[in-house]
Amino acid sequence: MSAKLFIILVGVVLILIAVLSALGKKESNGLISHKAGIPLGILGVLMIIFGSYTSDVSYVSSQMEQISRGNKMEIEGPVDAVKVISPLEADSVDCRILSMGVYPEGHEKDIWVVLKPTDNKYYPQSDHTNTSYKRDGEWQVVTRFGGDLGEKYELIVYETDASASEFFSSTIEDWKDQGSYPGLADNEIPSGATEVDKVSVFLRKNCRGVF
């Protein structure tokens, strides 16, 4: 459970306690005095407003996020494997880009982009759909860099089974809840994730601290 949802739920509970205290006053057998119930109810309302507000701010911020597109490879003929078509090998990229690729007809596995910067940790990437969005033979996912100017990143594409996909999704959610992104070690990459393509790119600007 996220911290924001927890705050909202606590607010609801406090409001219920305040309502019960008011009813208890009328029946003269309430467990909580009416005087104590009023501030609890006010606190509950404030907690709900705060939890909802921070959720809205997070959503609006994500909507305002500036996403750029890099150079794109032209594909000719039938596609026989999952490939990256943007960015290209050795590209200089912005802090937030849309990574894109193609997949062959009949491909049913999930596709994940995982970044590997110079700390040699792995950082799975997702947007609101978690896994890369797939449609009509093409996939894409918002990719977020957080390194220094000129830093080299490996952009690795994995195809995953259901368990590996769930692992990446839950890992991202845990990192968001904690407000910390420690990355994954080599031995933490699930066995159901198979590397299918990779390109190396370089940051064209300092992306430290960029949301």
Backbone torsions as a table, in degrees:
resi	resn	phi	psi	omega
1	MET	NA	132.3	-179.6
2	SER	-73.2	158.7	179.8
3	ALA	-62.9	-36.8	-179.1
4	LYS	-64.9	-44.2	178.6
5	LEU	-65.2	-37.7	178.6
6	PHE	-62.2	-43.2	179.6
7	ILE	-61.1	-43.3	179.7
8	ILE	-63.9	-43.7	-179.8
9	LEU	-63.8	-40.5	177.2
10	VAL	-63.2	-39.3	177.5
11	GLY	-60.6	-42.3	177.9
12	VAL	-61.8	-43.8	179.4
13	VAL	-60.6	-43.5	-179.6
14	LEU	-63.6	-38.6	177.6
15	ILE	-65.5	-40.8	177.6
16	LEU	-62.0	-40.6	177.9
17	ILE	-62.5	-40.8	179.5
18	ALA	-63.8	-41.1	178.2
19	VAL	-63.3	-44.0	179.2
20	LEU	-64.1	-36.1	179.0
21	SER	-66.0	-36.3	178.0
22	ALA	-67.2	-41.9	177.1
23	LEU	-65.0	-37.6	-179.6
24	GLY	-63.9	-33.3	179.0
25	LYS	-64.3	-41.3	-179.4
26	LYS	-66.1	-34.0	-177.0
27	GLU	-95.3	-4.3	177.6
28	SER	61.2	24.7	177.9
29	ASN	-137.7	26.4	-177.9
30	GLY	-72.1	145.9	178.1
31	LEU	-75.2	-25.4	-179.9
32	ILE	-121.1	135.2	-178.2
33	SER	-67.3	153.9	179.7
34	HIS	-61.6	-37.0	-179.8
35	LYS	-64.6	-36.2	178.1
36	ALA	-76.0	-29.3	-177.6
37	GLY	-68.1	-36.0	-177.5
38	ILE	-60.7	-52.7	179.0
39	PRO	-64.7	-31.8	177.2
40	LEU	-64.8	-40.3	178.3
41	GLY	-64.7	-42.5	178.2
42	ILE	-62.1	-43.5	178.9
43	LEU	-62.1	-39.5	178.8
44	GLY	-61.7	-43.4	178.3
45	VAL	-62.2	-43.5	-179.9
46	LEU	-63.4	-38.1	179.8
47	MET	-67.1	-39.4	177.7
48	ILE	-64.4	-44.0	178.9
49	ILE	-61.5	-44.8	-179.4
50	PHE	-62.9	-47.0	-179.9
51	GLY	-61.4	-42.3	179.8
52	SER	-68.5	-39.6	-178.9
53	TYR	-63.8	-45.8	-179.0
54	THR	-65.5	-33.8	176.9
55	SER	-65.8	-42.0	179.2
56	ASP	-65.4	-40.2	178.8
57	VAL	-61.8	-42.2	179.3
58	SER	-62.2	-41.7	-178.6
59	TYR	-67.2	-45.5	-179.4
60	VAL	-62.8	-39.6	179.6
61	SER	-61.8	-41.1	180.0
62	SER	-66.9	-33.8	178.9
63	GLN	-69.7	-30.0	-177.9
64	MET	-86.4	-6.1	-176.7
65	GLU	-59.1	132.9	-178.0
66	GLN	-86.9	114.6	-178.3
67	ILE	-111.6	127.3	178.4
68	SER	-108.6	164.1	177.1
69	ARG	-118.7	136.9	-178.9
70	GLY	-95.9	-165.5	176.7
71	ASN	-64.2	148.5	-173.4
72	LYS	-128.8	134.0	178.4
73	MET	-78.8	137.3	174.6
74	GLU	-86.6	127.7	-178.8
75	ILE	-102.9	128.9	176.7
76	GLU	-120.6	140.1	178.8
77	GLY	82.3	178.4	-178.1
78	PRO	-67.3	146.2	178.7
79	VAL	-90.7	129.2	-176.8
80	ASP	-113.3	0.1	-179.2
81	ALA	-160.7	163.6	175.0
82	VAL	-71.5	127.1	-177.0
83	LYS	-138.5	154.1	170.0
84	VAL	-88.0	131.2	175.2
85	ILE	-114.7	-10.7	175.0
86	SER	-163.1	127.8	5.5
87	PRO	-75.8	172.1	178.5
88	LEU	-98.3	163.7	179.0
89	GLU	-54.8	130.9	177.5
90	ALA	69.8	13.8	175.5
91	ASP	-64.7	152.5	166.7
92	SER	-95.6	129.1	-171.6
93	VAL	-124.2	157.2	174.8
94	ASP	-79.9	177.4	-176.3
95	CYS	-68.5	-29.5	-180.0
96	ARG	-131.2	119.5	-179.2
97	ILE	-131.7	164.6	172.0
98	LEU	-101.1	106.7	176.1
99	SER	-79.3	137.8	-176.2
100	MET	-134.9	157.4	178.7
101	GLY	-164.7	-172.8	-180.0
102	VAL	-130.1	161.5	175.9
103	TYR	-143.1	154.0	-176.2
104	PRO	-75.4	160.1	177.9
105	GLU	-60.1	136.8	178.9
106	GLY	86.5	0.0	-179.9
107	HIS	-69.2	127.1	-174.4
108	GLU	-118.0	-10.6	-178.2
109	LYS	-78.6	160.0	175.1
110	ASP	-74.4	153.6	178.9
111	ILE	-118.8	129.8	179.9
112	TRP	-126.8	138.7	169.3
113	VAL	-98.3	129.8	178.9
114	VAL	-126.2	127.1	179.0
115	LEU	-92.3	141.3	175.9
116	LYS	-129.4	97.9	178.1
117	PRO	-80.9	-164.6	-175.2
118	THR	-73.6	-7.9	175.4
119	ASP	-82.3	-1.0	178.0
120	ASN	61.7	23.9	171.0
121	LYS	-100.8	163.5	-176.6
122	TYR	-112.3	134.1	-176.2
123	TYR	-128.1	99.3	178.0
124	PRO	-63.9	141.2	-175.9
125	GLN	-110.3	143.9	177.4
126	SER	-156.9	162.0	168.4
127	ASP	-117.9	-144.5	-175.6
128	HIS	-70.8	-15.6	179.8
129	THR	-95.8	-0.9	-176.3
130	ASN	66.2	-78.1	178.2
131	THR	-71.6	164.1	176.9
132	SER	-61.1	141.1	179.4
133	TYR	-74.7	129.3	-178.0
134	LYS	-119.6	134.9	175.0
135	ARG	-165.9	133.0	173.8
136	ASP	52.3	41.9	175.4
137	GLY	83.6	1.6	179.0
138	GLU	-124.3	149.7	176.2
139	TRP	-129.5	158.0	177.9
140	GLN	-157.2	154.9	176.9
141	VAL	-157.9	141.3	175.0
142	VAL	-68.2	130.5	-175.1
143	THR	-121.8	126.0	-171.8
144	ARG	-116.4	123.2	179.1
145	PHE	-103.5	149.3	-178.9
146	GLY	-136.7	28.9	-174.3
147	GLY	-104.1	-162.3	-176.0
148	ASP	-94.9	160.9	175.9
149	LEU	-52.6	127.4	177.7
150	GLY	82.5	-4.2	-177.8
151	GLU	-65.3	140.9	179.8
152	LYS	-88.4	135.3	175.9
153	TYR	-125.1	139.8	166.4
154	GLU	-94.2	124.4	175.9
155	LEU	-100.8	106.4	-172.3
156	ILE	-107.5	134.8	178.6
157	VAL	-107.5	127.5	177.3
158	TYR	-116.4	145.4	163.2
159	GLU	-105.9	139.7	-169.1
160	THR	-130.4	153.9	170.0
161	ASP	-85.3	-178.4	-174.3
162	ALA	-62.6	-40.6	-176.9
163	SER	-68.4	-40.7	178.7
164	ALA	-66.9	-39.2	178.6
165	SER	-63.6	-41.8	177.5
166	GLU	-64.5	-37.1	177.7
167	PHE	-62.0	-47.5	179.4
168	PHE	-62.4	-43.1	-179.0
169	SER	-62.5	-47.3	-178.3
170	SER	-68.1	-33.5	177.0
171	THR	-62.5	-45.6	179.2
172	ILE	-62.1	-43.4	179.5
173	GLU	-62.8	-41.6	178.5
174	ASP	-62.5	-43.8	179.6
175	TRP	-62.3	-41.4	179.2
176	LYS	-62.7	-44.8	-179.1
177	ASP	-61.9	-38.1	-177.5
178	GLN	-83.0	-16.1	-176.2
179	GLY	67.9	25.7	-178.2
180	SER	-140.4	139.2	-176.7
181	TYR	-126.1	82.0	-173.4
182	PRO	-77.4	-13.7	-177.3
183	GLY	80.9	166.9	179.4
184	LEU	-110.0	142.3	174.6
185	ALA	-81.9	166.9	179.8
186	ASP	-51.8	-45.5	-175.0
187	ASN	-76.6	-2.2	177.8
188	GLU	-95.9	-9.7	176.0
189	ILE	-67.9	123.7	-174.9
190	PRO	-65.2	150.7	-177.7
191	SER	-65.6	-22.1	179.7
192	GLY	-82.1	6.0	177.4
193	ALA	-105.6	122.6	-178.3
194	THR	-115.7	123.6	178.6
195	GLU	-69.3	130.0	-177.6
196	VAL	-121.6	-18.8	177.6
197	ASP	-162.7	162.2	-177.9
198	LYS	-161.5	140.2	171.8
199	VAL	-135.0	154.4	175.7
200	SER	-106.4	134.1	180.0
201	VAL	-133.2	167.5	-177.4
202	PHE	-130.7	142.6	-179.5
203	LEU	-76.5	131.3	-179.9
204	ARG	-88.1	-3.7	178.5
205	LYS	-153.2	170.0	176.8
206	ASN	-77.2	120.0	-176.4
207	CYS	-110.4	12.2	178.4
208	ARG	-64.0	130.6	175.6
209	GLY	77.5	4.3	178.8
210	VAL	-78.2	129.9	-178.5
211	PHE	-70.7	NA	NA
